[in-house]
Amino acid sequence: MNDMTPITTVKDWETDQEVRWCPGCGDYAILKAVQRTLPQLGSDPANTVFVSGIGCSSRFPYYIESYGFHTIHGRAPAFATGIKLANPDLDIWLVTGDGDGLSIGGNHLMHVLRRNVNMQIMLFNNEIYGLTKGQYSPTSREGTKSPSTPLGSIDHPARPCAFALGAGARFVARGFDVSKNLPDVLKAAHAHRGAAFVEIFQNCVVYNKDVFDDFAQPKGAEDRQLWLEDGAPMLFAGGTRGITLNHETLRLEVVEVTDGDWQTAKVIVHDVTNRAIAHMLVEMPFGPFPMALGVLYDDPVPTFDDMAIADREHAVAGKEPNLARLLASGQTWTVSGTVDESAGHPARGMVSK
Amino acid sequence: MATQQVDAPQDAETPEAVVVRFAGDSGDGMQLTGGQFTLSTALAGNDLATFPDFPAEIRAPQGTLFGVSAFQINFGSRQIDTAGDAPDVLVAMNPAALKTNIAAVKPGGLVIADTGEFTKRNLEKAKYTSNPIEDGSLAKWDVLAFDISAQTVEAVKPFGLGNKDALRCKNMWTLGLALWMFGRPRKPIHDWLRAKFKGKAELAEANIAALDAGHAYGETAELSGPLHQCHLDPVPAAPGLYRTITGAEAVALGLIAGARLLRLPLFFGGYPITPASAILHHLARLKEFSVTTFQAEDEIAAICAAIGASYAGSLGVTSSSGPGIALKGEAMGLAIMTELPLVIVNSQRGGPSTGLPTKTEQSDLYQAVYGRNGDAPMPVIAARSPADVFECAIEACRIAVQYMTPVMLLTDGYIANAAEPWLVPDPEAFERMPVEFLTEKNAGDQLLPYKRDERGARPWIKPGTPGLMHRIGGIEKAVDTGHLDYSPGNHQAMTDARRDKIAGIRVRDQQVEVGNRSGKLAVVGWGSTYGPIHQAVLRARRKGMDVSHIHVRHVWPLPANLGDLLHGFDKVLVPEMNTGQFKTVLRDQFLVDAQPLTKVSGQPFQIAELEAAIATYFDEVPGNAGGEEIEPNLQQLPNPEAGHDDGTTPRDLRMMHERDN
């Protein structure tokens, strides 16, 4: 997709609407990244639809000069599915958040991934409810103090990428708002034919400020971020450390790599089609491990919309849509002659089809 | 109903109409028997109405009272509007079927019972302490009791079926007897059986043998018993091609016809629910008519996907029943706010909550007219009968697109499952109403997505159209531009615009079904109460009462002339299968003293019940008219014993039956 000739510029994707996110919100950076990516993809604004649910992130469509549908809380995947089935040629970007996509809309997110409807799904994860003023969310870490959890939350948080993979997603990727790599992640998502799930860590400067700083802050990022690349060894910290699989415990481990000899250290080579490793990567805890970023898994299968088209073509083959014949189907009979109300019964013929 | 109205005398020597009820265990195939008998009745040119009643359990325990499945048909040589009050003939395939249905049979009526099933164990299951066939408790009726089971086994012996499979042919044996009783040809049923058991010739022939044996038994038994043949003339009917149709089929066909008249592909989003699933089943097989069906993960996703499809330029449709409609409420609000076309079909059932899934009720009228957050006006159309649904569905499609609004089409469990003859319409006779999508900017060099036309509708703009990119959503829109706008004046203006658009929908003037445009009493109905009201008013008028029948299709907005019409009557009576919802709407809209007549037993009104209520307005006792509640009728279908829930449709039962065979 990268070799596509841009027919638009960043400017073409900006609307005349005043952006209403809080100053400093991570959403601005994501918006810029998307607006920068779309021309590189050769996308056509007329053929692009941004669909969102409810929440801070879901205001996104208003700021992209394309078709946009700001729907209702949690249900964006269902609207997007209907749009795609009605017009499979449209390029659909779905924007949701941790509350919208994993709390009220968890069911729909599961099914759009399971069905594999061809679209890009961006889940902005800020681990908080922003628009409703700071309650803890399904991805908030245990102990999060918020207006609804003054003593700290007691829920175990949901892990978006693990959820997506568990739901049957065939593309799972991760990035964060201010990352310079985000456009590349989005391009990979767009290149995947099918439901492409991208978790984007997003800084809520008002209610959950800098909660991702432990891995996202530029200082020491190398030691804390593992950027995955298909066919490349899983190295971080400037190539001095890597991820290996302990063949006895069947667990991932961090190993030291000396003089770039990752082969001896048995560092895993990333294979985006390896679902077992993908399951391990999405469960890999940050702290003992670096944060896994980039394309974690990418293994396309036929999409729901393609299958629906094939299904319809198969069902329609050799059939003529004759409405008159359809209405008159089943066993029919004919009443003939004119009716004389005073004289009683009309002459009547019987026809059986 | 396609037939003409005939005010025939009631006490003629030869019957003008006969009510037959087939009742048996849910495994006995009574719905199938009823369905085929219905077809043969239609082919004979009689008018008819049916009432399929089936237990909610997929596999109710055999022989139990609540496992009884019944099918009632009323047919005759005059117009038939209801499934009939009391049966003239009851076919009881086991003791439980006799027990739950016998009290309903007319005194002197015929009871046919299969003694082969009247075993000690089955009598106990039906809570009989002695065998009713032998203890004289059926003296009020003519009883023809013999061993149908044994007769069937004997008839299918040459085909080498096991005993269980042989007994499965009992329903065909019974159908054969019924065909003989009313002088019906067997050939259409033979043809149907051969088609049904294609590739299983021995099963087809066994069933045909059973059918023929039942028919032959009639000829023999006529000489000695109470059984005799009865002939009903065909009803005078408008000339043309006829078929039978159920409400669920009619919804599917009407939606397809509507979408084609609009030149739009049809997108149907549904989620399985009784009794609405049948619409999804029908449409799923008609993809050649540019139909896409989508079985969603839940009711909410079903409507949201339909709205998405409408946004993308298809005609989005969703359907459900009360509880599912409740779940769709928020999404309806979005369709109202974004002003996108959508048809929502509600096959009403008993409520609240899970309520009575397989029983009929009209209690979702408030939900349809008022049941959303905010000022969220939406047109509501109610169908009166299976055949009427077809036109109503086309009307719903028309309004949805011409006014860019969701429209609710109300049917109910009775309409969905019942069958009646239908004069097949000529699709060419309907007005084509091709849709025009906006393809270029509509205000000079500016696009105004919420600029309204003379109907108050905004343009329909498909994503994919070059140069018309814009954003829509659930937040209040600025007049014309559709930009976000929370300002007080704008919200007032947009609320008014949405209200005026719906209030201004052009609907046909209200007609009077029977009677005059003014007088002493108007009986005002809506939905499936049409049949019993129509017959009750006809009977009351024959007795000289000044009563008229008004039946409302457009529940919202109401016909412009309805208020004046109602004010022309001294009294207004509103029979409904709820606690008085339409009555409240009429009072609110027209300040008329509408009086309720309500029944919420899960059973349709009987003609006699309505006749009695009408009579109170004309008797000499002062002050007793109006405000009545009709008690549950334990003799009426549905079977009061079969109270358990979450059910299945006759079509499902037929499919199960076919699978089992």
Interface residues (C-beta under 8 A of the other chain):
Chain A: T15 Q17 P45 A46 N47 V49 V51 I54 P61 Y62 E65 S66 Y67 G68 F69 H70 T71 I72 R75 P77 A78 F79 A80 T81 G82 I83 K84 L85 A86 N87 D89 L90 N107 H108 M110 H111 A308 D311 R312 A315 V316 K319 E320 P321 L323 A324 L326 L327 A328 S329 G330 Q331 T332 W333 T334 V335 S336 G337 T338 V339 E341 G344 H345 P346 R348 M350 V351 S352
Chain B: Q4 L39 A42 L43 G45 S77 K187 P188 D191 W192 D233 P234 V235 P236 A237 A238 P239 G240 L241 Y242 R243 T244 L253 I256 A257 R260 P265 F267 G269 L286 K287 E288 F289 S290 T292 F294 A296 E297 D298 I300 A301 A302 C304 A305 A306 I307 G308 A309 S310 Y311 A312 G313 S314 G316 E330 A331 G333 L334 T338 V424 P425 D426 P427 E428 K462 P463 G464 T465 P466 G467 L468 M469 H470 R471 I472 G473 G474 I475 H483 L484
